[in-house]
């Protein structure tokens, strides 16, 4: 993998070039992947139309920031208050600056949270068939257990006539946690239908929804297929990230048209909510969470 310094809008970026793809990573903006393109230059991640990068601080509303690309969410998605600690909206790690190192055709990103007591490392390298492989190591450096969740927030650019590809079949139960149209309420459970995820939609009918599959993934796979047939694919470790959420926005948040692919260690947006659904996990003192995610395009 060829790794060079670059820019995205007005901020520093690191450019990764594999056999088939190019990606831009922003070390100082939570280590996010802000762009993922094939060699023909087709962009697969949602891009904020602002000419300048929209930063967020530790207490800022996430939706007022860039709100694009692929962010990591840790130790929560929605704000939560656990064992005396306040977890900010969209988690803390997406708001932290990372140090970075380029070595042996890999990009290593690292940060440490003094406030919540964890260290966070992600390593990006080229994998099979040019795919981008991201390896994670999150260590609990506190003196007590750390109740937390990890979730991806990979916003994929959508097109009319495209569809989400899932490791579940139609008829699988899904739980809604948000619906801007008011047609469903928090906790409503229905048999899954492709229509829930706007396989077709109208730009004059804005809508935003979030749902979770309560059953664990048997295969770590989720993707978005374009009308042209090419599919953005995310493969993930279903043992470490057993649950899957889907967030899709068509014109509600910042006028975006995207689908959020969100594999996660716990569902339902917070540790507190997950517990109500019978899902619990914690990093013990000195324990680390390891997992991998791969990104590629299937033609």
HELIX and SHEET records of a PDB file:
HELIX    1   1 UNK A   62  UNK A   64  5                                   3    
HELIX    2   2 UNK A   93  UNK A   95  5                                   3    
HELIX    3   3 UNK A  128  UNK A  130  5                                   3    
HELIX    4   4 UNK A  194  UNK A  197  5                                   4    
HELIX    5   5 UNK A  271  UNK A  276  1                                   6    
SHEET    1   A 4 UNK A   2  UNK A   8  0                                        
SHEET    2   A 4 UNK A  11  UNK A  17 -1                                        
SHEET    3   A 4 UNK A  21  UNK A  26 -1                                        
SHEET    4   A 4 UNK A  32  UNK A  38 -1                                        
SHEET    1   B 7 UNK A  70  UNK A  75  0                                        
SHEET    2   B 7 UNK A 149  UNK A 157 -1                                        
SHEET    3   B 7 UNK A 257  UNK A 264 -1                                        
SHEET    4   B 7 UNK A 243  UNK A 250 -1                                        
SHEET    5   B 7 UNK A 207  UNK A 213 -1                                        
SHEET    6   B 7 UNK A 173  UNK A 179 -1                                        
SHEET    7   B 7 UNK A 189  UNK A 191 -1                                        
SHEET    1   C 2 UNK A  80  UNK A  82  0                                        
SHEET    2   C 2 UNK A  85  UNK A  87 -1                                        
SHEET    1   D 8 UNK A  99  UNK A 103  0                                        
SHEET    2   D 8 UNK A 106  UNK A 113 -1                                        
SHEET    3   D 8 UNK A 118  UNK A 126 -1                                        
SHEET    4   D 8 UNK A 132  UNK A 140 -1                                        
SHEET    5   D 8 UNK A 288  UNK A 298 -1                                        
SHEET    6   D 8 UNK A 231  UNK A 236 -1                                        
SHEET    7   D 8 UNK A 221  UNK A 225 -1                                        
SHEET    8   D 8 UNK A 163  UNK A 165 -1                                        
SHEET    1   E 2 UNK A 146  UNK A 147  0                                        
SHEET    2   E 2 UNK A 282  UNK A 283 -1                                        
END                                                                             
